């Protein structure tokens, strides 16, 4: 788990959150990023996916990892 601390992030500001998350993801290069189904998560996740050029699966009923390929499998 990672934490980004900055006084500017105290109150939700979409562009600042996006920039902080995008920078963190570029530095850490996670294989999977899970975000909560909250108002902030639903606003942030699609925009973050576009900035990072990655796929996005929202409103999933099941998420698992294929043991053979290590790919994420999501059921909507």
mmCIF file of the N, C-alpha and C atoms, coordinates in Angstrom:
data_MODEL
# 
_entry.id   MODEL 
# 
loop_
_atom_site.group_PDB 
_atom_site.id 
_atom_site.type_symbol 
_atom_site.label_atom_id 
_atom_site.label_alt_id 
_atom_site.label_comp_id 
_atom_site.label_asym_id 
_atom_site.label_entity_id 
_atom_site.label_seq_id 
_atom_site.pdbx_PDB_ins_code 
_atom_site.Cartn_x 
_atom_site.Cartn_y 
_atom_site.Cartn_z 
_atom_site.occupancy 
_atom_site.B_iso_or_equiv 
_atom_site.pdbx_formal_charge 
_atom_site.auth_seq_id 
_atom_site.auth_comp_id 
_atom_site.auth_asym_id 
_atom_site.auth_atom_id 
_atom_site.pdbx_PDB_model_num 
ATOM 1   N N  . UNK A 1 1  ? 0.838   -1.163  0.000   1.00 0.00 ? 1  UNK A N  1 
ATOM 2   C CA . UNK A 1 1  ? 0.000   0.000   0.000   1.00 0.00 ? 1  UNK A CA 1 
ATOM 3   C C  . UNK A 1 1  ? 0.891   1.236   0.000   1.00 0.00 ? 1  UNK A C  1 
ATOM 4   N N  . UNK A 1 2  ? 0.443   2.267   -0.687  1.00 0.00 ? 2  UNK A N  1 
ATOM 5   C CA . UNK A 1 2  ? 1.193   3.509   -0.796  1.00 0.00 ? 2  UNK A CA 1 
ATOM 6   C C  . UNK A 1 2  ? 0.330   4.666   -0.332  1.00 0.00 ? 2  UNK A C  1 
ATOM 7   N N  . UNK A 1 3  ? 0.968   5.680   0.178   1.00 0.00 ? 3  UNK A N  1 
ATOM 8   C CA . UNK A 1 3  ? 0.268   6.883   0.623   1.00 0.00 ? 3  UNK A CA 1 
ATOM 9   C C  . UNK A 1 3  ? 0.917   8.090   -0.025  1.00 0.00 ? 3  UNK A C  1 
ATOM 10  N N  . UNK A 1 4  ? 0.093   8.976   -0.538  1.00 0.00 ? 4  UNK A N  1 
ATOM 11  C CA . UNK A 1 4  ? 0.577   10.249  -1.078  1.00 0.00 ? 4  UNK A CA 1 
ATOM 12  C C  . UNK A 1 4  ? 0.100   11.331  -0.122  1.00 0.00 ? 4  UNK A C  1 
ATOM 13  N N  . UNK A 1 5  ? 1.029   12.049  0.446   1.00 0.00 ? 5  UNK A N  1 
ATOM 14  C CA . UNK A 1 5  ? 0.680   13.098  1.396   1.00 0.00 ? 5  UNK A CA 1 
ATOM 15  C C  . UNK A 1 5  ? 1.100   14.451  0.857   1.00 0.00 ? 5  UNK A C  1 
ATOM 16  N N  . UNK A 1 6  ? 0.150   15.362  0.821   1.00 0.00 ? 6  UNK A N  1 
ATOM 17  C CA . UNK A 1 6  ? 0.403   16.722  0.394   1.00 0.00 ? 6  UNK A CA 1 
ATOM 18  C C  . UNK A 1 6  ? -0.755  17.564  0.896   1.00 0.00 ? 6  UNK A C  1 
ATOM 19  N N  . UNK A 1 7  ? -0.498  18.722  1.450   1.00 0.00 ? 7  UNK A N  1 
ATOM 20  C CA . UNK A 1 7  ? -1.595  19.568  1.932   1.00 0.00 ? 7  UNK A CA 1 
ATOM 21  C C  . UNK A 1 7  ? -2.620  19.891  0.847   1.00 0.00 ? 7  UNK A C  1 
ATOM 22  N N  . UNK A 1 8  ? -2.201  19.941  -0.398  1.00 0.00 ? 8  UNK A N  1 
ATOM 23  C CA . UNK A 1 8  ? -3.121  20.239  -1.497  1.00 0.00 ? 8  UNK A CA 1 
ATOM 24  C C  . UNK A 1 8  ? -4.139  19.120  -1.720  1.00 0.00 ? 8  UNK A C  1 
ATOM 25  N N  . UNK A 1 9  ? -3.850  17.919  -1.219  1.00 0.00 ? 9  UNK A N  1 
ATOM 26  C CA . UNK A 1 9  ? -4.748  16.778  -1.414  1.00 0.00 ? 9  UNK A CA 1 
ATOM 27  C C  . UNK A 1 9  ? -5.731  16.598  -0.258  1.00 0.00 ? 9  UNK A C  1 
ATOM 28  N N  . UNK A 1 10 ? -5.703  17.515  0.695   1.00 0.00 ? 10 UNK A N  1 
ATOM 29  C CA . UNK A 1 10 ? -6.582  17.384  1.858   1.00 0.00 ? 10 UNK A CA 1 
ATOM 30  C C  . UNK A 1 10 ? -8.058  17.363  1.443   1.00 0.00 ? 10 UNK A C  1 
ATOM 31  N N  . UNK A 1 11 ? -8.446  18.261  0.577   1.00 0.00 ? 11 UNK A N  1 
ATOM 32  C CA . UNK A 1 11 ? -9.816  18.291  0.040   1.00 0.00 ? 11 UNK A CA 1 
ATOM 33  C C  . UNK A 1 11 ? -9.769  17.749  -1.385  1.00 0.00 ? 11 UNK A C  1 
ATOM 34  N N  . UNK A 1 12 ? -10.791 16.991  -1.758  1.00 0.00 ? 12 UNK A N  1 
ATOM 35  C CA . UNK A 1 12 ? -10.814 16.372  -3.087  1.00 0.00 ? 12 UNK A CA 1 
ATOM 36  C C  . UNK A 1 12 ? -10.840 17.431  -4.181  1.00 0.00 ? 12 UNK A C  1 
ATOM 37  N N  . UNK A 1 13 ? -9.848  17.342  -5.055  1.00 0.00 ? 13 UNK A N  1 
ATOM 38  C CA . UNK A 1 13 ? -9.776  18.149  -6.271  1.00 0.00 ? 13 UNK A CA 1 
ATOM 39  C C  . UNK A 1 13 ? -9.357  17.177  -7.370  1.00 0.00 ? 13 UNK A C  1 
ATOM 40  N N  . UNK A 1 14 ? -10.253 16.888  -8.276  1.00 0.00 ? 14 UNK A N  1 
ATOM 41  C CA . UNK A 1 14 ? -10.065 15.822  -9.255  1.00 0.00 ? 14 UNK A CA 1 
ATOM 42  C C  . UNK A 1 14 ? -8.722  15.905  -9.966  1.00 0.00 ? 14 UNK A C  1 
ATOM 43  N N  . UNK A 1 15 ? -8.371  17.043  -10.499 1.00 0.00 ? 15 UNK A N  1 
ATOM 44  C CA . UNK A 1 15 ? -7.120  17.150  -11.267 1.00 0.00 ? 15 UNK A CA 1 
ATOM 45  C C  . UNK A 1 15 ? -5.892  16.880  -10.401 1.00 0.00 ? 15 UNK A C  1 
ATOM 46  N N  . UNK A 1 16 ? -5.903  17.349  -9.158  1.00 0.00 ? 16 UNK A N  1 
ATOM 47  C CA . UNK A 1 16 ? -4.765  17.098  -8.276  1.00 0.00 ? 16 UNK A CA 1 
ATOM 48  C C  . UNK A 1 16 ? -4.669  15.622  -7.900  1.00 0.00 ? 16 UNK A C  1 
ATOM 49  N N  . UNK A 1 17 ? -5.811  15.002  -7.612  1.00 0.00 ? 17 UNK A N  1 
ATOM 50  C CA . UNK A 1 17 ? -5.830  13.563  -7.305  1.00 0.00 ? 17 UNK A CA 1 
ATOM 51  C C  . UNK A 1 17 ? -5.323  12.765  -8.505  1.00 0.00 ? 17 UNK A C  1 
ATOM 52  N N  . UNK A 1 18 ? -5.808  13.112  -9.690  1.00 0.00 ? 18 UNK A N  1 
ATOM 53  C CA . UNK A 1 18 ? -5.384  12.398  -10.906 1.00 0.00 ? 18 UNK A CA 1 
ATOM 54  C C  . UNK A 1 18 ? -3.883  12.500  -11.104 1.00 0.00 ? 18 UNK A C  1 
ATOM 55  N N  . UNK A 1 19 ? -3.351  13.697  -10.940 1.00 0.00 ? 19 UNK A N  1 
ATOM 56  C CA . UNK A 1 19 ? -1.914  13.886  -11.140 1.00 0.00 ? 19 UNK A CA 1 
ATOM 57  C C  . UNK A 1 19 ? -1.107  13.082  -10.126 1.00 0.00 ? 19 UNK A C  1 
ATOM 58  N N  . UNK A 1 20 ? -1.535  13.096  -8.866  1.00 0.00 ? 20 UNK A N  1 
ATOM 59  C CA . UNK A 1 20 ? -0.830  12.345  -7.831  1.00 0.00 ? 20 UNK A CA 1 
ATOM 60  C C  . UNK A 1 20 ? -0.896  10.842  -8.101  1.00 0.00 ? 20 UNK A C  1 
ATOM 61  N N  . UNK A 1 21 ? -2.085  10.345  -8.450  1.00 0.00 ? 21 UNK A N  1 
ATOM 62  C CA . UNK A 1 21 ? -2.231  8.906   -8.733  1.00 0.00 ? 21 UNK A CA 1 
ATOM 63  C C  . UNK A 1 21 ? -1.466  8.494   -9.987  1.00 0.00 ? 21 UNK A C  1 
ATOM 64  N N  . UNK A 1 22 ? -1.522  9.307   -11.022 1.00 0.00 ? 22 UNK A N  1 
ATOM 65  C CA . UNK A 1 22 ? -0.800  8.986   -12.262 1.00 0.00 ? 22 UNK A CA 1 
ATOM 66  C C  . UNK A 1 22 ? 0.703   8.933   -12.007 1.00 0.00 ? 22 UNK A C  1 
ATOM 67  N N  . UNK A 1 23 ? 1.222   9.901   -11.260 1.00 0.00 ? 23 UNK A N  1 
ATOM 68  C CA . UNK A 1 23 ? 2.660   9.908   -10.940 1.00 0.00 ? 23 UNK A CA 1 
ATOM 69  C C  . UNK A 1 23 ? 3.048   8.687   -10.121 1.00 0.00 ? 23 UNK A C  1 
ATOM 70  N N  . UNK A 1 24 ? 2.217   8.338   -9.148  1.00 0.00 ? 24 UNK A N  1 
ATOM 71  C CA . UNK A 1 24 ? 2.490   7.157   -8.327  1.00 0.00 ? 24 UNK A CA 1 
ATOM 72  C C  . UNK A 1 24 ? 2.484   5.894   -9.183  1.00 0.00 ? 24 UNK A C  1 
ATOM 73  N N  . UNK A 1 25 ? 1.483   5.760   -10.041 1.00 0.00 ? 25 UNK A N  1 
ATOM 74  C CA . UNK A 1 25 ? 1.394   4.561   -10.892 1.00 0.00 ? 25 UNK A CA 1 
ATOM 75  C C  . UNK A 1 25 ? 2.561   4.470   -11.854 1.00 0.00 ? 25 UNK A C  1 
ATOM 76  N N  . UNK A 1 26 ? 3.002   5.594   -12.380 1.00 0.00 ? 26 UNK A N  1 
ATOM 77  C CA . UNK A 1 26 ? 4.161   5.572   -13.286 1.00 0.00 ? 26 UNK A CA 1 
ATOM 78  C C  . UNK A 1 26 ? 5.422   5.157   -12.536 1.00 0.00 ? 26 UNK A C  1 
ATOM 79  N N  . UNK A 1 27 ? 5.544   5.576   -11.296 1.00 0.00 ? 27 UNK A N  1 
ATOM 80  C CA . UNK A 1 27 ? 6.733   5.246   -10.502 1.00 0.00 ? 27 UNK A CA 1 
ATOM 81  C C  . UNK A 1 27 ? 6.721   3.795   -10.041 1.00 0.00 ? 27 UNK A C  1 
ATOM 82  N N  . UNK A 1 28 ? 5.578   3.312   -9.605  1.00 0.00 ? 28 UNK A N  1 
ATOM 83  C CA . UNK A 1 28 ? 5.469   1.976   -9.013  1.00 0.00 ? 28 UNK A CA 1 
ATOM 84  C C  . UNK A 1 28 ? 5.171   0.900   -10.054 1.00 0.00 ? 28 UNK A C  1 
ATOM 85  N N  . UNK A 1 29 ? 4.479   1.273   -11.113 1.00 0.00 ? 29 UNK A N  1 
ATOM 86  C CA . UNK A 1 29 ? 4.061   0.371   -12.192 1.00 0.00 ? 29 UNK A CA 1 
ATOM 87  C C  . UNK A 1 29 ? 3.320   -0.864  -11.669 1.00 0.00 ? 29 UNK A C  1 
ATOM 88  N N  . UNK A 1 30 ? 2.185   -0.645  -11.005 1.00 0.00 ? 30 UNK A N  1 
ATOM 89  C CA . UNK A 1 30 ? 1.423   -1.799  -10.508 1.00 0.00 ? 30 UNK A CA 1 
ATOM 90  C C  . UNK A 1 30 ? 0.816   -2.596  -11.657 1.00 0.00 ? 30 UNK A C  1 
ATOM 91  N N  . UNK A 1 31 ? 0.665   -3.892  -11.466 1.00 0.00 ? 31 UNK A N  1 
ATOM 92  C CA . UNK A 1 31 ? -0.001  -4.722  -12.484 1.00 0.00 ? 31 UNK A CA 1 
ATOM 93  C C  . UNK A 1 31 ? -1.507  -4.539  -12.412 1.00 0.00 ? 31 UNK A C  1 
ATOM 94  N N  . UNK A 1 32 ? -2.019  -4.275  -11.206 1.00 0.00 ? 32 UNK A N  1 
ATOM 95  C CA . UNK A 1 32 ? -3.454  -4.095  -11.003 1.00 0.00 ? 32 UNK A CA 1 
ATOM 96  C C  . UNK A 1 32 ? -3.647  -2.949  -10.013 1.00 0.00 ? 32 UNK A C  1 
ATOM 97  N N  . UNK A 1 33 ? -4.623  -2.108  -10.290 1.00 0.00 ? 33 UNK A N  1 
ATOM 98  C CA . UNK A 1 33 ? -4.991  -1.032  -9.381  1.00 0.00 ? 33 UNK A CA 1 
ATOM 99  C C  . UNK A 1 33 ? -6.472  -1.168  -9.087  1.00 0.00 ? 33 UNK A C  1 
ATOM 100 N N  . UNK A 1 34 ? -6.811  -1.329  -7.820  1.00 0.00 ? 34 UNK A N  1 
ATOM 101 C CA . UNK A 1 34 ? -8.204  -1.426  -7.413  1.00 0.00 ? 34 UNK A CA 1 
ATOM 102 C C  . UNK A 1 34 ? -8.623  -0.111  -6.788  1.00 0.00 ? 34 UNK A C  1 
ATOM 103 N N  . UNK A 1 35 ? -9.777  0.375   -7.204  1.00 0.00 ? 35 UNK A N  1 
ATOM 104 C CA . UNK A 1 35 ? -10.304 1.629   -6.654  1.00 0.00 ? 35 UNK A CA 1 
ATOM 105 C C  . UNK A 1 35 ? -11.707 1.381   -6.125  1.00 0.00 ? 35 UNK A C  1 
ATOM 106 N N  . UNK A 1 36 ? -12.093 2.088   -5.087  1.00 0.00 ? 36 UNK A N  1 
ATOM 107 C CA . UNK A 1 36 ? -13.413 1.858   -4.505  1.00 0.00 ? 36 UNK A CA 1 
ATOM 108 C C  . UNK A 1 36 ? -14.540 2.387   -5.394  1.00 0.00 ? 36 UNK A C  1 
ATOM 109 N N  . UNK A 1 37 ? -15.709 1.804   -5.206  1.00 0.00 ? 37 UNK A N  1 
ATOM 110 C CA . UNK A 1 37 ? -16.887 2.260   -5.953  1.00 0.00 ? 37 UNK A CA 1 
ATOM 111 C C  . UNK A 1 37 ? -17.558 3.375   -5.148  1.00 0.00 ? 37 UNK A C  1 
ATOM 112 N N  . UNK A 1 38 ? -16.854 4.485   -5.082  1.00 0.00 ? 38 UNK A N  1 
ATOM 113 C CA . UNK A 1 38 ? -17.339 5.681   -4.411  1.00 0.00 ? 38 UNK A CA 1 
ATOM 114 C C  . UNK A 1 38 ? -17.474 6.773   -5.464  1.00 0.00 ? 38 UNK A C  1 
ATOM 115 N N  . UNK A 1 39 ? -18.004 7.890   -5.070  1.00 0.00 ? 39 UNK A N  1 
ATOM 116 C CA . UNK A 1 39 ? -18.118 9.004   -6.011  1.00 0.00 ? 39 UNK A CA 1 
ATOM 117 C C  . UNK A 1 39 ? -16.744 9.407   -6.541  1.00 0.00 ? 39 UNK A C  1 
ATOM 118 N N  . UNK A 1 40 ? -15.768 9.467   -5.650  1.00 0.00 ? 40 UNK A N  1 
ATOM 119 C CA . UNK A 1 40 ? -14.410 9.832   -6.064  1.00 0.00 ? 40 UNK A CA 1 
ATOM 120 C C  . UNK A 1 40 ? -13.818 8.746   -6.961  1.00 0.00 ? 40 UNK A C  1 
ATOM 121 N N  . UNK A 1 41 ? -13.967 7.484   -6.594  1.00 0.00 ? 41 UNK A N  1 
ATOM 122 C CA . UNK A 1 41 ? -13.436 6.392   -7.400  1.00 0.00 ? 41 UNK A CA 1 
ATOM 123 C C  . UNK A 1 41 ? -14.056 6.334   -8.785  1.00 0.00 ? 41 UNK A C  1 
ATOM 124 N N  . UNK A 1 42 ? -15.357 6.549   -8.862  1.00 0.00 ? 42 UNK A N  1 
ATOM 125 C CA . UNK A 1 42 ? -16.049 6.489   -10.156 1.00 0.00 ? 42 UNK A CA 1 
ATOM 126 C C  . UNK A 1 42 ? -15.679 7.679   -11.043 1.00 0.00 ? 42 UNK A C  1 
ATOM 127 N N  . UNK A 1 43 ? -15.336 8.821   -10.455 1.00 0.00 ? 43 UNK A N  1 
ATOM 128 C CA . UNK A 1 43 ? -14.879 9.978   -11.232 1.00 0.00 ? 43 UNK A CA 1 
ATOM 129 C C  . UNK A 1 43 ? -13.425 9.826   -11.656 1.00 0.00 ? 43 UNK A C  1 
ATOM 130 N N  . UNK A 1 44 ? -12.625 9.273   -10.767 1.00 0.00 ? 44 UNK A N  1 
ATOM 131 C CA . UNK A 1 44 ? -11.180 9.227   -10.978 1.00 0.00 ? 44 UNK A CA 1 
ATOM 132 C C  . UNK A 1 44 ? -10.723 8.064   -11.854 1.00 0.00 ? 44 UNK A C  1 
ATOM 133 N N  . UNK A 1 45 ? -11.269 6.881   -11.652 1.00 0.00 ? 45 UNK A N  1 
ATOM 134 C CA . UNK A 1 45 ? -10.772 5.676   -12.333 1.00 0.00 ? 45 UNK A CA 1 
ATOM 135 C C  . UNK A 1 45 ? -10.770 5.781   -13.860 1.00 0.00 ? 45 UNK A C  1 
ATOM 136 N N  . UNK A 1 46 ? -11.863 6.195   -14.508 1.00 0.00 ? 46 UNK A N  1 
ATOM 137 C CA . UNK A 1 46 ? -11.824 6.262   -15.973 1.00 0.00 ? 46 UNK A CA 1 
ATOM 138 C C  . UNK A 1 46 ? -10.807 7.277   -16.496 1.00 0.00 ? 46 UNK A C  1 
ATOM 139 N N  . UNK A 1 47 ? -10.710 8.392   -15.832 1.00 0.00 ? 47 UNK A N  1 
ATOM 140 C CA . UNK A 1 47 ? -9.755  9.424   -16.270 1.00 0.00 ? 47 UNK A CA 1 
ATOM 141 C C  . UNK A 1 47 ? -8.316  8.958   -16.063 1.00 0.00 ? 47 UNK A C  1 
ATOM 142 N N  . UNK A 1 48 ? -8.086  8.262   -14.957 1.00 0.00 ? 48 UNK A N  1 
ATOM 143 C CA . UNK A 1 48 ? -6.750  7.740   -14.687 1.00 0.00 ? 48 UNK A CA 1 
ATOM 144 C C  . UNK A 1 48 ? -6.371  6.682   -15.719 1.00 0.00 ? 48 UNK A C  1 
ATOM 145 N N  . UNK A 1 49 ? -7.308  5.823   -16.057 1.00 0.00 ? 49 UNK A N  1 
ATOM 146 C CA . UNK A 1 49 ? -7.049  4.783   -17.064 1.00 0.00 ? 49 UNK A CA 1 
ATOM 147 C C  . UNK A 1 49 ? -6.642  5.408   -18.398 1.00 0.00 ? 49 UNK A C  1 
ATOM 148 N N  . UNK A 1 50 ? -7.316  6.476   -18.777 1.00 0.00 ? 50 UNK A N  1 
ATOM 149 C CA . UNK A 1 50 ? -6.973  7.157   -20.033 1.00 0.00 ? 50 UNK A CA 1 
ATOM 150 C C  . UNK A 1 50 ? -5.574  7.758   -19.949 1.00 0.00 ? 50 UNK A C  1 
ATOM 151 N N  . UNK A 1 51 ? -5.275  8.421   -18.857 1.00 0.00 ? 51 UNK A N  1 
ATOM 152 C CA . UNK A 1 51 ? -3.945  9.032   -18.705 1.00 0.00 ? 51 UNK A CA 1 
ATOM 153 C C  . UNK A 1 51 ? -2.827  8.000   -18.756 1.00 0.00 ? 51 UNK A C  1 
ATOM 154 N N  . UNK A 1 52 ? -3.110  6.817   -18.208 1.00 0.00 ? 52 UNK A N  1 
ATOM 155 C CA . UNK A 1 52 ? -2.081  5.774   -18.170 1.00 0.00 ? 52 UNK A CA 1 
ATOM 156 C C  . UNK A 1 52 ? -2.112  4.868   -19.396 1.00 0.00 ? 52 UNK A C  1 
ATOM 157 N N  . UNK A 1 53 ? -3.175  4.980   -20.210 1.00 0.00 ? 53 UNK A N  1 
ATOM 158 C CA . UNK A 1 53 ? -3.294  4.137   -21.399 1.00 0.00 ? 53 UNK A CA 1 
ATOM 159 C C  . UNK A 1 53 ? -3.527  2.678   -21.058 1.00 0.00 ? 53 UNK A C  1 
ATOM 160 N N  . UNK A 1 54 ? -4.361  2.433   -20.040 1.00 0.00 ? 54 UNK A N  1 
ATOM 161 C CA . UNK A 1 54 ? -4.627  1.062   -19.603 1.00 0.00 ? 54 UNK A CA 1 
ATOM 162 C C  . UNK A 1 54 ? -6.116  0.763   -19.674 1.00 0.00 ? 54 UNK A C  1 
ATOM 163 N N  . UNK A 1 55 ? -6.449  -0.504  -19.534 1.00 0.00 ? 55 UNK A N  1 
ATOM 164 C CA . UNK A 1 55 ? -7.841  -0.942  -19.535 1.00 0.00 ? 55 UNK A CA 1 
ATOM 165 C C  . UNK A 1 55 ? -8.486  -0.657  -18.180 1.00 0.00 ? 55 UNK A C  1 
ATOM 166 N N  . UNK A 1 56 ? -9.821  -0.631  -18.211 1.00 0.00 ? 56 UNK A N  1 
ATOM 167 C CA . UNK A 1 56 ? -10.583 -0.387  -16.988 1.00 0.00 ? 56 UNK A CA 1 
ATOM 168 C C  . UNK A 1 56 ? -11.788 -1.310  -16.972 1.00 0.00 ? 56 UNK A C  1 
ATOM 169 N N  . UNK A 1 57 ? -12.040 -1.907  -15.836 1.00 0.00 ? 57 UNK A N  1 
ATOM 170 C CA . UNK A 1 57 ? -13.251 -2.714  -15.637 1.00 0.00 ? 57 UNK A CA 1 
ATOM 171 C C  . UNK A 1 57 ? -13.949 -2.170  -14.393 1.00 0.00 ? 57 UNK A C  1 
ATOM 172 N N  . UNK A 1 58 ? -15.166 -1.678  -14.580 1.00 0.00 ? 58 UNK A N  1 
ATOM 173 C CA . UNK A 1 58 ? -15.926 -1.143  -13.449 1.00 0.00 ? 58 UNK A CA 1 
ATOM 174 C C  . UNK A 1 58 ? -17.157 -1.999  -13.202 1.00 0.00 ? 58 UNK A C  1 
ATOM 175 N N  . UNK A 1 59 ? -17.689 -1.874  -11.996 1.00 0.00 ? 59 UNK A N  1 
ATOM 176 C CA . UNK A 1 59 ? -18.914 -2.572  -11.606 1.00 0.00 ? 59 UNK A CA 1 
ATOM 177 C C  . UNK A 1 59 ? -18.794 -4.081  -11.774 1.00 0.00 ? 59 UNK A C  1 
ATOM 178 N N  . UNK A 1 60 ? -17.685 -4.638  -11.332 1.00 0.00 ? 60 UNK A N  1 
ATOM 179 C CA . UNK A 1 60 ? -17.430 -6.068  -11.467 1.00 0.00 ? 60 UNK A CA 1 
ATOM 180 C C  . UNK A 1 60 ? -18.089 -6.846  -10.322 1.00 0.00 ? 60 UNK A C  1 
ATOM 181 N N  . UNK A 1 61 ? -18.597 -8.011  -10.667 1.00 0.00 ? 61 UNK A N  1 
ATOM 182 C CA . UNK A 1 61 ? -19.166 -8.914  -9.676  1.00 0.00 ? 61 UNK A CA 1 
ATOM 183 C C  . UNK A 1 61 ? -18.097 -9.831  -9.098  1.00 0.00 ? 61 UNK A C  1 
ATOM 184 N N  . UNK A 1 62 ? -17.080 -10.100 -9.915  1.00 0.00 ? 62 UNK A N  1 
ATOM 185 C CA . UNK A 1 62 ? -15.998 -10.988 -9.496  1.00 0.00 ? 62 UNK A CA 1 
ATOM 186 C C  . UNK A 1 62 ? -14.712 -10.546 -10.173 1.00 0.00 ? 62 UNK A C  1 
ATOM 187 N N  . UNK A 1 63 ? -13.626 -10.591 -9.431  1.00 0.00 ? 63 UNK A N  1 
ATOM 188 C CA . UNK A 1 63 ? -12.302 -10.289 -9.971  1.00 0.00 ? 63 UNK A CA 1 
ATOM 189 C C  . UNK A 1 63 ? -11.375 -11.395 -9.495  1.00 0.00 ? 63 UNK A C  1 
ATOM 190 N N  . UNK A 1 64 ? -10.646 -11.991 -10.445 1.00 0.00 ? 64 UNK A N  1 
ATOM 191 C CA . UNK A 1 64 ? -9.689  -13.030 -10.079 1.00 0.00 ? 64 UNK A CA 1 
ATOM 192 C C  . UNK A 1 64 ? -8.519  -12.980 -11.046 1.00 0.00 ? 64 UNK A C  1 
ATOM 193 N N  . UNK A 1 65 ? -7.487  -13.676 -10.692 1.00 0.00 ? 65 UNK A N  1 
ATOM 194 C CA . UNK A 1 65 ? -6.287  -13.717 -11.515 1.00 0.00 ? 65 UNK A CA 1 
ATOM 195 C C  . UNK A 1 65 ? -6.157  -15.106 -12.130 1.00 0.00 ? 65 UNK A C  1 
ATOM 196 N N  . UNK A 1 66 ? -5.950  -15.168 -13.431 1.00 0.00 ? 66 UNK A N  1 
ATOM 197 C CA . UNK A 1 66 ? -5.750  -16.443 -14.112 1.00 0.00 ? 66 UNK A CA 1 
ATOM 198 C C  . UNK A 1 66 ? -4.374  -16.969 -13.703 1.00 0.00 ? 66 UNK A C  1 
ATOM 199 N N  . UNK A 1 67 ? -4.311  -18.149 -13.073 1.00 0.00 ? 67 UNK A N  1 
ATOM 200 C CA . UNK A 1 67 ? -3.018  -18.653 -12.583 1.00 0.00 ? 67 UNK A CA 1 
ATOM 201 C C  . UNK A 1 67 ? -2.019  -18.939 -13.704 1.00 0.00 ? 67 UNK A C  1 
ATOM 202 N N  . UNK A 1 68 ? -2.506  -19.299 -14.874 1.00 0.00 ? 68 UNK A N  1 
ATOM 203 C CA . UNK A 1 68 ? -1.593  -19.636 -15.972 1.00 0.00 ? 68 UNK A CA 1 
ATOM 204 C C  . UNK A 1 68 ? -0.987  -18.392 -16.616 1.00 0.00 ? 68 UNK A C  1 
ATOM 205 N N  . UNK A 1 69 ? -1.826  -17.387 -16.884 1.00 0.00 ? 69 UNK A N  1 
ATOM 206 C CA . UNK A 1 69 ? -1.351  -16.202 -17.604 1.00 0.00 ? 69 UNK A CA 1 
ATOM 207 C C  . UNK A 1 69 ? -1.042  -15.018 -16.694 1.00 0.00 ? 69 UNK A C  1 
ATOM 208 N N  . UNK A 1 70 ? -1.516  -15.071 -15.457 1.00 0.00 ? 70 UNK A N  1 
ATOM 209 C CA . UNK A 1 70 ? -1.394  -13.970 -14.500 1.00 0.00 ? 70 UNK A CA 1 
ATOM 210 C C  . UNK A 1 70 ? -2.211  -12.748 -14.921 1.00 0.00 ? 70 UNK A C  1 
ATOM 211 N N  . UNK A 1 71 ? -3.138  -12.926 -15.867 1.00 0.00 ? 71 UNK A N  1 
ATOM 212 C CA . UNK A 1 71 ? -4.010  -11.844 -16.302 1.00 0.00 ? 71 UNK A CA 1 
ATOM 213 C C  . UNK A 1 71 ? -5.174  -11.699 -15.355 1.00 0.00 ? 71 UNK A C  1 
ATOM 214 N N  . UNK A 1 72 ? -5.666  -10.483 -15.226 1.00 0.00 ? 72 UNK A N  1 
ATOM 215 C CA . UNK A 1 72 ? -6.830  -10.208 -14.415 1.00 0.00 ? 72 UNK A CA 1 
ATOM 216 C C  . UNK A 1 72 ? -8.081  -10.579 -15.197 1.00 0.00 ? 72 UNK A C  1 
ATOM 217 N N  . UNK A 1 73 ? -8.979  -11.323 -14.569 1.00 0.00 ? 73 UNK A N  1 
ATOM 218 C CA . UNK A 1 73 ? -10.250 -11.705 -15.184 1.00 0.00 ? 73 UNK A CA 1 
ATOM 219 C C  . UNK A 1 73 ? -11.348 -11.063 -14.352 1.00 0.00 ? 73 UNK A C  1 
ATOM 220 N N  . UNK A 1 74 ? -12.212 -10.310 -14.997 1.00 0.00 ? 74 UNK A N  1 
ATOM 221 C CA . UNK A 1 74 ? -13.284 -9.609  -14.304 1.00 0.00 ? 74 UNK A CA 1 
ATOM 222 C C  . UNK A 1 74 ? -14.616 -10.008 -14.899 1.00 0.00 ? 74 UNK A C  1 
ATOM 223 N N  . UNK A 1 75 ? -15.571 -10.288 -14.033 1.00 0.00 ? 75 UNK A N  1 
ATOM 224 C CA . UNK A 1 75 ? -16.939 -10.625 -14.445 1.00 0.00 ? 75 UNK A CA 1 
ATOM 225 C C  . UNK A 1 75 ? -17.816 -9.448  -14.103 1.00 0.00 ? 75 UNK A C  1 
ATOM 226 N N  . UNK A 1 76 ? -18.531 -8.951  -15.125 1.00 0.00 ? 76 UNK A N  1 
ATOM 227 C CA . UNK A 1 76 ? -19.442 -7.819  -14.921 1.00 0.00 ? 76 UNK A CA 1 
ATOM 228 C C  . UNK A 1 76 ? -20.861 -8.315  -14.970 1.00 0.00 ? 76 UNK A C  1 
# 
